[in-house]
Amino acid sequence: MKDLRKILGETYATFRHPAIAPLVQIDKNEWILELFHGPTLAFKDFALQMLGRVLDYILERRNERVVIMGATSGDTGSAAIEGCRHCKFVDIFILHPHQRVSDVQRRQMTTVLEDNVWNIAIEGNFDDCQNIVKASFRDQSFLPDGRKLVAVNSINWARIMAQIVYYFYSALAIGGPQKPITYSVPTGNFGDIFAGYLAVKMGLPVEQLIIATNKNDVLHRIMSSGIYDRTNLHHTLSPSMDISISSNFERLMFDMYQRDGSKIAALMAQFEDQPITISSEAMESARSLFSSAAVDDATTCEVIANTFARTGYLLDPHSATGVGASVQCRTSAEQTIVTLATAHPAKFPDAIAEADVGVSPSVPPHMEHIFTSEERFTVLDNNKSTVNQFMVEQLAAQRT
Ligand SMILES: *Cc1c(COP(=O)(O)O)cnc(C)c1O
């Protein structure tokens, strides 16, 4: 317990706001929970700053080393690298699609020059990166000294756990538990909002959880129709929510089906090659807590511009989908809605420019250095063996 407190103290000391997760009131019953004051300016720091420290603590006691391997289309990679750069027992390899992540996102990763951090730019797209990572997890025999791979994607349980906390914190800060709060959560892999669901399971009174998606609206379609199907991926102004399958949704489905594991296994097996229809009973149970809305790029820009004109508050495009969905799903003027602001607007200057607000977000001082610092990354072919070979060589070179 004492050790955990120490780890948590160090984790959140890296956040640049004294409140760590400040609440900003933008209208009578409208709040923004700012989750972007960590080192990489996105909410993923809440979990990944903790995860790196917890891993290192446990590995030191076990006298083990592990290798983190992950694919990123943007925010996950930088948050994972920031979370692990000071680890003594963790080596981390992050794959990103070469020339397909934003300048800021790439620089946040590639300007980290610690010896246990490797950035690999794959000649391919995000799915290619993801496929190499998945295949490497299936066959880890290439790793030296019996080391193991560790995943840090959004189904990582420790990440979800760390995210439960700010639901309790924010609800208590503005009138909970007497007054049930509604949360609007910009969602990709259903990780952050699943943490909200777990807070409800732990007893936090919540009126509604609003699933906010961008044009990649798989979750909104499930909520509206009960049909879970795959469609093509769209590139949007909120790239960290660009997914076609929401990995954590399976966890909610498990509860929707009364925790019947074999039923879920059968449905997911079916989902491998065809859409699935969720029973109306199961959908009803989900709809008693969740509502949803999809917010396309044009609306996202409108929300950024309107919110700024109305309140003087500048939203990033991800958070704007949350505010947009909160407007669509609001059931009464009295309802208290907290939108989770998942990224700092300075991370997405192009979207802000497109919204034509008339101001540009200023980059927080602790991030300015990335625009001038040396970058280090290795471009590799879209090939698992090439990547594994590179990892082995680098790990061997590090030991000598
Ligand atoms: C990762 C991310 C999301 C989506 O989070 P999930 O937990 O996958 O739902 C939303 N906004 C930003 C800025 C992110 O980085």
The ligand as an ORCA input file, in Angstrom:
! r2SCAN-3c Opt
* xyz 0 1
  C      -7.301      6.807    -27.468
  C      -8.086      8.044    -27.567
  C      -9.497      8.023    -27.573
  C     -10.286      6.739    -27.541
  O     -10.137      6.047    -26.337
  P     -10.736      4.580    -26.145
  O     -10.331      4.219    -24.772
  O     -10.101      3.705    -27.175
  O     -12.187      4.650    -26.313
  C     -10.156      9.228    -27.608
  N      -9.513     10.400    -27.666
  C      -8.149     10.462    -27.676
  C      -7.487     11.783    -27.765
  C      -7.394      9.291    -27.609
  O      -6.051      9.367    -27.621
*
